[in-house]
Each structure stands twice: as structure tokens, then as C-alpha cells.
Amino acid sequence: MANELYRKLVDMYAAGELPEDLESEMEQAAFADKDLAHDMMTLRTTAQALKAAPQPEFTEESYHRILMKLYTSGVEVKTKSPAPLHLQYNLPMAG
């Protein structure tokens, strides 16, 4: 039962979001379970590498490049905003 709980907490352990007492308890449990130790080590290493990586820069050029790739692959791009209300009804002709 406790081992299942530790497996569910591995993500939080990797992000460093657990309190110190629970983190040390998980590390003690990892001595007995090699799979748990492997998951804890690899996820923490991955999380640290992702935090250390520079943030991607999304520019206007990036937006247009992605949009052109979508167009060339045949994707029909539609906006999520609904049609304006003034375009929904036919207005009478003035005169």
C-alpha cells in the first residue's frame, strides 16, 4: 500500500514539491525498491534539466512559420471566436 503511494508521489518528488520528511521517507523506501529509485532519479534529473533549459522564444516570425506549415499540410485554420452579431441578420435597405 505504501509503495503504491510512493509511486504516485514520484512526480512531486521530482519537482521538489514534497516536504522534507516525506521526501526522506521516499528516499528510504527507494533503497528497498530499485524501480522506485530509478523512477525517482530519472524524473528528478529530467525535471532539473528542463528547468535549466532556456525558455523558447515565440516571435511573430515563429507564428507565421507555423501557420504556413499548417496551410501547406492542408489544415483548415478557423478562429474560435464566433461571428459578430451584426453579421447574423439582414438589415432592411434604407431608402
Distance bins in CASP14 RR format, pairs under 12 A and 6 or more apart:
PFRMAT RR
TARGET T0000
AUTHOR 0000-0000-0000
RMODE 2
METHOD distances of the structure
MODEL  1
1 7 0 0 0 0 0 1 0 0 0 0 0
1 8 0 0 0 0 0 1 0 0 0 0 0
1 29 0 0 0 0 0 1 0 0 0 0 0
2 8 0 0 0 0 0 1 0 0 0 0 0
2 9 0 0 0 0 0 1 0 0 0 0 0
2 22 0 0 0 0 0 1 0 0 0 0 0
2 25 0 0 0 0 1 0 0 0 0 0 0
2 26 0 0 0 0 1 0 0 0 0 0 0
2 28 0 0 0 0 0 1 0 0 0 0 0
2 29 1 0 0 1 0 0 0 0 0 0 0
2 32 0 0 0 0 0 1 0 0 0 0 0
2 33 0 0 0 0 0 1 0 0 0 0 0
2 36 0 0 0 0 0 1 0 0 0 0 0
3 9 0 0 0 0 0 1 0 0 0 0 0
3 10 0 0 0 0 0 1 0 0 0 0 0
3 25 0 0 0 0 0 1 0 0 0 0 0
3 26 0 0 0 0 0 1 0 0 0 0 0
3 29 1 0 0 1 0 0 0 0 0 0 0
3 30 0 0 0 0 0 1 0 0 0 0 0
3 32 0 0 0 0 1 0 0 0 0 0 0
3 33 1 0 0 1 0 0 0 0 0 0 0
3 35 0 0 0 0 1 0 0 0 0 0 0
3 36 1 0 0 1 0 0 0 0 0 0 0
3 37 0 0 0 0 0 1 0 0 0 0 0
3 39 0 0 0 0 0 1 0 0 0 0 0
4 10 0 0 0 0 0 1 0 0 0 0 0
4 29 0 0 0 0 0 1 0 0 0 0 0
4 33 0 0 0 0 0 1 0 0 0 0 0
4 36 0 0 0 0 0 1 0 0 0 0 0
5 12 0 0 0 0 0 1 0 0 0 0 0
5 13 0 0 0 0 0 1 0 0 0 0 0
5 18 0 0 0 0 0 1 0 0 0 0 0
5 22 0 0 0 0 1 0 0 0 0 0 0
5 25 0 0 0 0 0 1 0 0 0 0 0
5 26 0 0 0 0 1 0 0 0 0 0 0
5 29 0 0 0 0 1 0 0 0 0 0 0
5 36 0 0 0 0 0 1 0 0 0 0 0
6 12 0 0 0 0 0 1 0 0 0 0 0
6 13 0 0 0 0 1 0 0 0 0 0 0
6 18 0 0 0 0 0 1 0 0 0 0 0
6 22 0 0 0 0 1 0 0 0 0 0 0
6 23 0 0 0 0 0 1 0 0 0 0 0
6 25 0 0 0 0 1 0 0 0 0 0 0
6 26 1 0 1 0 0 0 0 0 0 0 0
6 27 0 0 0 0 1 0 0 0 0 0 0
6 28 0 0 0 0 1 0 0 0 0 0 0
6 29 1 0 1 0 0 0 0 0 0 0 0
6 30 1 0 0 1 0 0 0 0 0 0 0
6 31 0 0 0 0 0 1 0 0 0 0 0
6 32 0 0 0 0 0 1 0 0 0 0 0
6 33 1 0 0 1 0 0 0 0 0 0 0
6 35 0 0 0 0 0 1 0 0 0 0 0
6 36 1 0 1 0 0 0 0 0 0 0 0
6 37 0 0 0 0 0 1 0 0 0 0 0
6 39 0 0 0 0 1 0 0 0 0 0 0
6 40 0 0 0 0 1 0 0 0 0 0 0
7 13 0 0 0 0 0 1 0 0 0 0 0
7 26 0 0 0 0 1 0 0 0 0 0 0
7 29 0 0 0 0 1 0 0 0 0 0 0
7 30 0 0 0 0 0 1 0 0 0 0 0
7 33 0 0 0 0 1 0 0 0 0 0 0
7 35 0 0 0 0 1 0 0 0 0 0 0
7 36 1 0 0 1 0 0 0 0 0 0 0
7 37 0 0 0 0 0 1 0 0 0 0 0
7 38 0 0 0 0 0 1 0 0 0 0 0
7 39 1 0 0 1 0 0 0 0 0 0 0
7 40 0 0 0 0 1 0 0 0 0 0 0
7 43 0 0 0 0 0 1 0 0 0 0 0
8 18 0 0 0 0 0 1 0 0 0 0 0
8 26 0 0 0 0 0 1 0 0 0 0 0
8 36 0 0 0 0 0 1 0 0 0 0 0
8 39 0 0 0 0 0 1 0 0 0 0 0
9 15 0 0 0 0 0 1 0 0 0 0 0
9 16 0 0 0 0 0 1 0 0 0 0 0
9 17 0 0 0 0 1 0 0 0 0 0 0
9 18 1 0 0 1 0 0 0 0 0 0 0
9 19 0 0 0 0 0 1 0 0 0 0 0
9 22 1 0 0 1 0 0 0 0 0 0 0
9 23 0 0 0 0 1 0 0 0 0 0 0
9 25 0 0 0 0 1 0 0 0 0 0 0
9 26 1 0 0 1 0 0 0 0 0 0 0
9 27 0 0 0 0 0 1 0 0 0 0 0
9 29 0 0 0 0 0 1 0 0 0 0 0
9 30 0 0 0 0 0 1 0 0 0 0 0
9 36 0 0 0 0 0 1 0 0 0 0 0
9 39 0 0 0 0 0 1 0 0 0 0 0
9 40 0 0 0 0 1 0 0 0 0 0 0
9 43 0 0 0 0 0 1 0 0 0 0 0
10 16 0 0 0 0 0 1 0 0 0 0 0
10 17 0 0 0 0 0 1 0 0 0 0 0
10 18 0 0 0 0 1 0 0 0 0 0 0
10 22 0 0 0 0 0 1 0 0 0 0 0
10 23 0 0 0 0 0 1 0 0 0 0 0
10 26 1 0 0 1 0 0 0 0 0 0 0
10 27 0 0 0 0 0 1 0 0 0 0 0
10 29 0 0 0 0 0 1 0 0 0 0 0
10 30 0 0 0 0 1 0 0 0 0 0 0
10 33 0 0 0 0 0 1 0 0 0 0 0
10 35 0 0 0 0 0 1 0 0 0 0 0
10 36 1 0 0 1 0 0 0 0 0 0 0
10 37 0 0 0 0 0 1 0 0 0 0 0
10 38 0 0 0 0 0 1 0 0 0 0 0
10 39 1 0 1 0 0 0 0 0 0 0 0
10 40 1 0 1 0 0 0 0 0 0 0 0
10 41 0 0 0 0 0 1 0 0 0 0 0
10 42 0 0 0 0 1 0 0 0 0 0 0
10 43 1 0 1 0 0 0 0 0 0 0 0
10 44 0 0 0 0 1 0 0 0 0 0 0
10 46 0 0 0 0 0 1 0 0 0 0 0
10 47 0 0 0 0 0 1 0 0 0 0 0
11 17 0 0 0 0 1 0 0 0 0 0 0
11 18 0 0 0 0 0 1 0 0 0 0 0
11 26 0 0 0 0 0 1 0 0 0 0 0
11 39 0 0 0 0 1 0 0 0 0 0 0
11 40 0 0 0 0 0 1 0 0 0 0 0
11 42 0 0 0 0 0 1 0 0 0 0 0
11 43 1 0 0 1 0 0 0 0 0 0 0
11 44 0 0 0 0 0 1 0 0 0 0 0
11 46 0 0 0 0 0 1 0 0 0 0 0
11 47 0 0 0 0 1 0 0 0 0 0 0
12 18 1 0 1 0 0 0 0 0 0 0 0
12 19 0 0 0 0 1 0 0 0 0 0 0
12 22 0 0 0 0 1 0 0 0 0 0 0
12 23 0 0 0 0 1 0 0 0 0 0 0
12 26 0 0 0 0 1 0 0 0 0 0 0
12 40 0 0 0 0 0 1 0 0 0 0 0
12 43 0 0 0 0 1 0 0 0 0 0 0
12 44 0 0 0 0 0 1 0 0 0 0 0
12 47 0 0 0 0 0 1 0 0 0 0 0
13 19 0 0 0 0 0 1 0 0 0 0 0
13 20 0 0 0 0 0 1 0 0 0 0 0
13 22 0 0 0 0 1 0 0 0 0 0 0
13 23 1 0 0 1 0 0 0 0 0 0 0
13 24 0 0 0 0 0 1 0 0 0 0 0
13 25 0 0 0 0 0 1 0 0 0 0 0
13 26 1 0 1 0 0 0 0 0 0 0 0
13 27 0 0 0 0 1 0 0 0 0 0 0
13 29 0 0 0 0 0 1 0 0 0 0 0
13 30 0 0 0 0 1 0 0 0 0 0 0
13 36 0 0 0 0 1 0 0 0 0 0 0
13 37 0 0 0 0 0 1 0 0 0 0 0
13 39 0 0 0 0 1 0 0 0 0 0 0
13 40 1 0 1 0 0 0 0 0 0 0 0
13 41 0 0 0 0 0 1 0 0 0 0 0
13 42 0 0 0 0 0 1 0 0 0 0 0
13 43 1 0 0 1 0 0 0 0 0 0 0
13 44 1 0 0 1 0 0 0 0 0 0 0
13 45 0 0 0 0 0 1 0 0 0 0 0
13 47 0 0 0 0 1 0 0 0 0 0 0
14 23 0 0 0 0 0 1 0 0 0 0 0
14 26 0 0 0 0 0 1 0 0 0 0 0
14 39 0 0 0 0 1 0 0 0 0 0 0
14 40 1 0 0 1 0 0 0 0 0 0 0
14 41 0 0 0 0 1 0 0 0 0 0 0
14 42 0 0 0 0 1 0 0 0 0 0 0
14 43 1 1 0 0 0 0 0 0 0 0 0
14 44 1 0 1 0 0 0 0 0 0 0 0
14 45 0 0 0 0 1 0 0 0 0 0 0
14 46 1 0 0 1 0 0 0 0 0 0 0
14 47 1 0 1 0 0 0 0 0 0 0 0
14 48 0 0 0 0 1 0 0 0 0 0 0
14 49 0 0 0 0 0 1 0 0 0 0 0
14 50 0 0 0 0 0 1 0 0 0 0 0
14 51 0 0 0 0 0 1 0 0 0 0 0
15 23 0 0 0 0 0 1 0 0 0 0 0
15 40 0 0 0 0 0 1 0 0 0 0 0
15 43 0 0 0 0 1 0 0 0 0 0 0
15 44 0 0 0 0 1 0 0 0 0 0 0
15 46 0 0 0 0 0 1 0 0 0 0 0
15 47 1 0 1 0 0 0 0 0 0 0 0
15 48 0 0 0 0 1 0 0 0 0 0 0
15 50 0 0 0 0 1 0 0 0 0 0 0
15 51 0 0 0 0 1 0 0 0 0 0 0
16 22 0 0 0 0 0 1 0 0 0 0 0
16 23 1 0 0 1 0 0 0 0 0 0 0
16 26 0 0 0 0 0 1 0 0 0 0 0
16 40 0 0 0 0 0 1 0 0 0 0 0
16 43 0 0 0 0 0 1 0 0 0 0 0
16 44 1 0 0 1 0 0 0 0 0 0 0
16 47 1 0 0 1 0 0 0 0 0 0 0
16 48 0 0 0 0 1 0 0 0 0 0 0
16 51 0 0 0 0 0 1 0 0 0 0 0
17 23 0 0 0 0 1 0 0 0 0 0 0
17 26 0 0 0 0 0 1 0 0 0 0 0
17 44 0 0 0 0 0 1 0 0 0 0 0
17 47 0 0 0 0 0 1 0 0 0 0 0
18 24 0 0 0 0 1 0 0 0 0 0 0
18 25 0 0 0 0 1 0 0 0 0 0 0
18 26 1 0 0 1 0 0 0 0 0 0 0
18 27 0 0 0 0 0 1 0 0 0 0 0
18 40 0 0 0 0 0 1 0 0 0 0 0
18 44 0 0 0 0 0 1 0 0 0 0 0
19 25 0 0 0 0 1 0 0 0 0 0 0
19 26 0 0 0 0 0 1 0 0 0 0 0
20 26 0 0 0 0 0 1 0 0 0 0 0
20 27 0 0 0 0 0 1 0 0 0 0 0
21 27 0 0 0 0 0 1 0 0 0 0 0
21 28 0 0 0 0 0 1 0 0 0 0 0
22 28 0 0 0 0 0 1 0 0 0 0 0
22 29 0 0 0 0 0 1 0 0 0 0 0
23 29 0 0 0 0 0 1 0 0 0 0 0
23 30 0 0 0 0 0 1 0 0 0 0 0
23 40 0 0 0 0 1 0 0 0 0 0 0
23 44 0 0 0 0 0 1 0 0 0 0 0
24 30 0 0 0 0 0 1 0 0 0 0 0
24 31 0 0 0 0 0 1 0 0 0 0 0
25 31 0 0 0 0 0 1 0 0 0 0 0
25 32 0 0 0 0 0 1 0 0 0 0 0
25 36 0 0 0 0 0 1 0 0 0 0 0
26 32 0 0 0 0 0 1 0 0 0 0 0
26 33 0 0 0 0 0 1 0 0 0 0 0
26 36 1 0 0 1 0 0 0 0 0 0 0
26 37 0 0 0 0 1 0 0 0 0 0 0
26 39 0 0 0 0 0 1 0 0 0 0 0
26 40 1 0 0 1 0 0 0 0 0 0 0
26 41 0 0 0 0 0 1 0 0 0 0 0
26 43 0 0 0 0 0 1 0 0 0 0 0
26 44 0 0 0 0 0 1 0 0 0 0 0
27 33 0 0 0 0 0 1 0 0 0 0 0
27 36 0 0 0 0 1 0 0 0 0 0 0
27 37 0 0 0 0 1 0 0 0 0 0 0
27 40 1 0 0 1 0 0 0 0 0 0 0
27 41 0 0 0 0 0 1 0 0 0 0 0
27 44 0 0 0 0 0 1 0 0 0 0 0
28 36 0 0 0 0 0 1 0 0 0 0 0
28 37 0 0 0 0 0 1 0 0 0 0 0
28 40 0 0 0 0 0 1 0 0 0 0 0
29 35 0 0 0 0 0 1 0 0 0 0 0
29 36 1 0 0 1 0 0 0 0 0 0 0
29 37 0 0 0 0 1 0 0 0 0 0 0
29 39 0 0 0 0 0 1 0 0 0 0 0
29 40 0 0 0 0 1 0 0 0 0 0 0
30 36 1 0 1 0 0 0 0 0 0 0 0
30 37 1 1 0 0 0 0 0 0 0 0 0
30 38 0 0 0 0 1 0 0 0 0 0 0
30 39 0 0 0 0 1 0 0 0 0 0 0
30 40 1 0 1 0 0 0 0 0 0 0 0
30 41 0 0 0 0 1 0 0 0 0 0 0
30 42 0 0 0 0 0 1 0 0 0 0 0
30 43 0 0 0 0 0 1 0 0 0 0 0
30 44 0 0 0 0 0 1 0 0 0 0 0
31 37 1 0 0 1 0 0 0 0 0 0 0
31 40 0 0 0 0 0 1 0 0 0 0 0
33 39 0 0 0 0 1 0 0 0 0 0 0
33 40 0 0 0 0 1 0 0 0 0 0 0
34 40 0 0 0 0 0 1 0 0 0 0 0
34 41 0 0 0 0 0 1 0 0 0 0 0
35 41 0 0 0 0 0 1 0 0 0 0 0
35 42 0 0 0 0 0 1 0 0 0 0 0
36 42 0 0 0 0 0 1 0 0 0 0 0
36 43 0 0 0 0 0 1 0 0 0 0 0
37 43 0 0 0 0 0 1 0 0 0 0 0
37 44 0 0 0 0 0 1 0 0 0 0 0
38 44 0 0 0 0 0 1 0 0 0 0 0
38 45 0 0 0 0 0 1 0 0 0 0 0
39 45 0 0 0 0 0 1 0 0 0 0 0
39 46 0 0 0 0 0 1 0 0 0 0 0
40 46 0 0 0 0 0 1 0 0 0 0 0
40 47 0 0 0 0 0 1 0 0 0 0 0
41 47 0 0 0 0 0 1 0 0 0 0 0
41 48 0 0 0 0 0 1 0 0 0 0 0
42 48 0 0 0 0 0 1 0 0 0 0 0
42 49 0 0 0 0 0 1 0 0 0 0 0
43 49 0 0 0 0 0 1 0 0 0 0 0
43 50 0 0 0 0 0 1 0 0 0 0 0
44 50 0 0 0 0 0 1 0 0 0 0 0
44 51 0 0 0 0 0 1 0 0 0 0 0
45 51 0 0 0 0 0 1 0 0 0 0 0
45 52 0 0 0 0 0 1 0 0 0 0 0
46 52 0 0 0 0 0 1 0 0 0 0 0
46 53 0 0 0 0 0 1 0 0 0 0 0
47 53 0 0 0 0 0 1 0 0 0 0 0
50 56 0 0 0 0 0 1 0 0 0 0 0
56 62 0 0 0 0 1 0 0 0 0 0 0
57 63 0 0 0 0 0 1 0 0 0 0 0
58 64 0 0 0 0 0 1 0 0 0 0 0
58 65 0 0 0 0 0 1 0 0 0 0 0
58 66 0 0 0 0 1 0 0 0 0 0 0
59 65 0 0 0 0 1 0 0 0 0 0 0
59 66 0 0 0 0 0 1 0 0 0 0 0
60 66 0 0 0 0 0 1 0 0 0 0 0
60 67 0 0 0 0 0 1 0 0 0 0 0
61 67 0 0 0 0 0 1 0 0 0 0 0
61 68 0 0 0 0 0 1 0 0 0 0 0
62 68 0 0 0 0 0 1 0 0 0 0 0
62 69 0 0 0 0 0 1 0 0 0 0 0
63 69 0 0 0 0 0 1 0 0 0 0 0
63 70 0 0 0 0 0 1 0 0 0 0 0
63 77 0 0 0 0 0 1 0 0 0 0 0
64 70 0 0 0 0 0 1 0 0 0 0 0
64 71 0 0 0 0 0 1 0 0 0 0 0
65 71 0 0 0 0 0 1 0 0 0 0 0
65 72 0 0 0 0 0 1 0 0 0 0 0
66 72 0 0 0 0 0 1 0 0 0 0 0
66 73 0 0 0 0 0 1 0 0 0 0 0
66 75 0 0 0 0 0 1 0 0 0 0 0
66 77 0 0 0 0 0 1 0 0 0 0 0
67 73 0 0 0 0 0 1 0 0 0 0 0
67 74 0 0 0 0 0 1 0 0 0 0 0
67 75 0 0 0 0 1 0 0 0 0 0 0
67 77 1 0 0 1 0 0 0 0 0 0 0
68 74 0 0 0 0 0 1 0 0 0 0 0
68 75 0 0 0 0 0 1 0 0 0 0 0
68 77 0 0 0 0 0 1 0 0 0 0 0
69 75 0 0 0 0 1 0 0 0 0 0 0
69 77 0 0 0 0 0 1 0 0 0 0 0
70 76 0 0 0 0 1 0 0 0 0 0 0
70 77 1 0 1 0 0 0 0 0 0 0 0
70 78 0 0 0 0 0 1 0 0 0 0 0
71 77 1 0 0 1 0 0 0 0 0 0 0
82 88 0 0 0 0 1 0 0 0 0 0 0
83 89 0 0 0 0 0 1 0 0 0 0 0
85 91 0 0 0 0 0 1 0 0 0 0 0
END
